[in-house]
């Protein structure tokens, strides 16, 4: 079974002449960590928004965890999906515990069970001492870690992370990446991850989808892709090989 | 319900963590209504309640001058000033002083004014005597020059003020002429041997004016003064300023991704939105009653009248909630339409000022030009103020405010529908 199966996906936003997605196709089986990579303007954010049901797709088909994108897709997919947005989607005046309690309540969790789960996750991410500190006073790494906890409170089957390690220190990044590996292995959760840190993607992802100009340009295991191209020593070389060196806006 | 209550608690925590913002949210409206009630107190007073210095130049030195001086003095509205530094005021001096704005008004009683009135009264009496066959004829002037009492107004004086003064002086002149005429007729009748005590003057006062309350059931009869207008009016204005924190809150949630996160959580976003709206409507209602308390307890300490809230407490609460709902919906629309806090702040603040100006918050709708009154009646602030006035001034109940409640609810519903449509369009 595929976690995500996208076939010939097109999308043109209202009022725009230029399509954002021009026949994107890719698929990956459940339980994998997959990197969705591409230069700025490649269409990664639009793809994620369509997968989450936040933006309506144009032509083409989308299936997430076996749920086809048709009527009521968004409501059906929400329970199974955890999303870590690129922004720190937390209320800075609230403490980490209050933030997580609020999002837990929105998922329908409450009482001692929710409290226990929040405290356990905070401890797992090394934030137990900062549980009752306002997140606005957190370091970048602490915010990123809390941001991830908020997305996994409901134990999703598919976790989508949009640049989860942008702007964090080495220690926090290492912890986040290790957590994602462990979480994928222990819970069998599929992970779709976007980043501009290609070295990170090379080490974390079992598969990468490189897209450019609204299309998939290549998909495969990072090591296999590197080996297939003799001139490439790492994923960054592969990326530049397929997307070129032209600057993007 | 959990989503609703969790959102209310979240909004409560967010607001109460920002102590400065919280203080300003309640303190600034209190300052606003206090200042507005104080500075608008004088323009709201009837002219009869105010006292003016009136420069009087009496070139007549006769009965008319005395009558006018006594009449003005007796009205309690004017202080007669007829000499400056021990010297009688001259016409030229009066004109210059009024033109300079040192005095608001001056009256010049012309020489021979009394003689002219007496002559006129004699003329009428002679005519009556001739018709009744009485022999005595009183002396009359042969010249027929018309004399005028001259009034000078400060060039900056308002039209309404001039009109009120004109009317008052006209009444005095009519009164003097009437008194003299009656006196002459009485003298003629005495010569004919009529009774000493006649009832002419009594008959002239047979019909008077009496103002009665229109309030249903003869309940409270509140005079519309600066407090009765300013406290509800500026409270509604301040309540509408809730659009700034709401719009800012929504834009912030959209920018920092928490809106995205909330939308990705199973269940309708409407429950979260309802929680947010409920919280802000409650804040508006608390603001409203806080400002009413200011009108009742604080403003009287500043020598202003006490606010009267009527006797319909439940309709007042419903109206306050409906105004809060309309303001909250407006904030949500602005927060949805605009992309940055700056855009929302500028549009939100200026649009509220415009809606309040045309809606009769600054000055009552009744004194605006007819076409502006029609435009003003489209403002939700005017619906709110109308409803409050119906309760406070007209002692109305639900029957008198249901129309405004309907308008405010319709306004809120329409704005939320537009916000929903805009958000839906964004998805495409």
Interface residues (C-beta under 8 A of the other chain):
Chain A: X13 X14 X52 X54 X55 X56 X75 X78 X79 X81 X83 X85 X86 X87 X88 X89 X90 X91 X93 X94 X98 X101 X102 X103 X105 X106 X107 X108 X110 X134 X150 X151
Chain B: X2 X3 X5 X6 X7 X9 X10 X13 X14 X17 X18 X255 X256 X257 X258 X260 X261 X262 X263 X264 X265 X266 X267 X272 X425 X427 X428
